[in-house]
Amino acid sequence: MDLAQPGIQRVVEAASRKGVALDIRLLPGGPCTSEQAAAALDAELGQMVEAMVFVAPRPEGRLIPLVCLVSGANQVDLSLLAAVSGEFAIRAASAREVRELTGFSPDAIPPIGYGREVRILMDQDLCQYQWIWAAAGSGTAVFKVAPRTLRMLSNAVVAPVAIATWMSSSAATAMEPRLQFETGAGA
């Protein structure tokens, strides 16, 4: 795999425009799951950033893309996503829509480097780690980044969008959820 690949270069250039140099690592083999990547990097599954693309359809047929950055150990809660995004109807983007809206293959969606303006939400669960790993524009390329830096690079809004991220134990069931919102740095 070549680091000069167009998708990887778009990610590197997007970070560079914000003054961040990325250390891109190539994983052995072909595209892999979050579990396989975590094992290859000697990281926890929760440290793997999954970029999931959703769309909010408009009456005139236009699609508004929403990218959710979530821990590899979590799944997006569509009702939480709707609440924090203010969008009425949200659905997962099809593979074709992912390519059209982000310019990347569904198996290699990075958190930055899209060819258009995309609204990004980052699940607060990722903020518990010192370092997290994100796709770098190909199925086998990743980069290590601090959650605060990823938030700044992607202009993400940090909010609870994963299923039960605010409840860490059965004892927490009686507690009210604490919603934590942070805005990303301006572009």
N, C-alpha and C positions, 0 to 999 in steps of 0.2 A: 504494500500500500504506500502510496506516495503522499507526502505531506503537502505537495503542491496541488493536490486535487481541488477543483473549484469550490466545493462545499466547505472544505476545511479552510481554504483561503478567505472565504466570506466571513467565517467565524473569527479568524485571526484578525482580519481587517476591522471588523466591528469592535473588537476589544481594543485594538490599537488606537482607534479614533477616540477612545475614552482614556487613553494612557495606560492601558494594561497589556502586558506581554503574557501570552498564554504559553504554558508548557504542555504541548500536545503529546499524548502517548498513544501508541498504536497497540491494540490488543491482538494477541495471536489468533489466527483463524479468521472466519468470516463473521458477519453480524451475529451478535450474541444477546441473550436476555440480560436483564438487570442482575439476576442471580449469578450468571456466568461471569459477567463483568466484575461484580463485587468479589467473587472468588479469585479472579485473575489479578485484581488490584489489592488483595488482602484488606478489603474494606467491608463494612457492614452493609447489608442490603439497604438500610435506611439512608446511607450516604450517597446512593445512586440517584441522580436527578432524572426523572422521567418527564419529558415535555409532551403533554397531551393536548391535541388541538380539538377545540369545540367550536361550533358556529351558532350564532344567533340569527336566524332568518328574519328578514325584513319583508313587509307586505309586497313591496315591488320586486321581490325575488333576490335582492342583494343579500350576501352573507357577511356578517360581521365576525371576524375570527377572534377567538379567545384562546390563548395558550396558557395552560396550567402547568406550573413546575411543581411536581410532587415527589416525595420520597418514594424510592422503589418498593418500600414496604407498605405503601398506602394506595388507596383508590380514591378518585374524585367523587365527592358527594354532589350530585347535580342540584339538589335543593340548596345546599350551601353556596355552590357556585352561582346559582341564580340570585340568591340573596345578596352576596357580596358584589356581584357585577351589575346588579340592577336590570339584568336582561330577563325578559318574560319567558321565552322558549329557547332552550339550549339543547343541542344534541351533539354527539360525537361527529367529527368531520369524517367523511369517507376518505379512502386513500387518495383518490383523485383530487379531492378538495384540499387535503393536506399539502400535496405537491403544488397546487395552484396558489394557495394562500401563503405558504411559507417558502416555497422553492426547494424544499428538502423532501427526501423519501420518508415515508412513515416509520421506517426502522432506524432513522438517523436524525431525528429532529433535535437540533441544538436549542439552547435557550436564547440565542442571539443570532444575528446575521441574516434576517429575513429581508426579502427584496421590497417589502412594503411595511407600512405602519401596522403593528399588531399589538393588541392589548394583552398584557401579561400579568398573571396572578401567580404568586409564589406561596405555596403552603407554608405556614409558620412552623410546621414540624421540621423543615430543613434547617431552621435557625438554631437547633439544639447542637449541631455538629460544628467542630472547629473547621473541618474541611469536607467538601462534598465533591462528587465527580459528575460531570455533565458530558453529553455527546458533543463532539466537535465537528459535526457536519458529514460524517460518514459512519457506516455501521460498526467500524472498529476503532475509531479515533475518539479519545476522551481528553478532558482536561480537569485538573484539580483546582478548586477555587474556594475561597471563604464565602459563606452565605451572604455576608454584607456586600462583598464585591460582586457576586452574581446578581444581587438585587440592583445594584448600581448599573452594571453592564446592561441588564435587560430592561431597566426602568420599570421593574415589577412592583406591584402593590402586594405587600405581604398580608395575608389573611388566611383564616381557616377555610380550606376548600376540600380537605380530605375527610373521609369518613371517620368520625369520632376522634379527631386529633386532639381535641381539648379534654378528652377523658382518658387518663392513663391507667386507671385502676378501677376495680369494681366499687371501691369506696368513694370514688368521685361521682358516682351516679346521682347522689343526692345534692351535689353542688351545681350551681348555675354555671353555664359555660362563660368563660371570659374571652371575649373577642378582642383580638389584638390586630390593629391595622397600622401599617406603616406605608408611606408612599415612597416610591422609588425616586432616585435623584433625577433632576431635570436633564433633558437632552441638550 
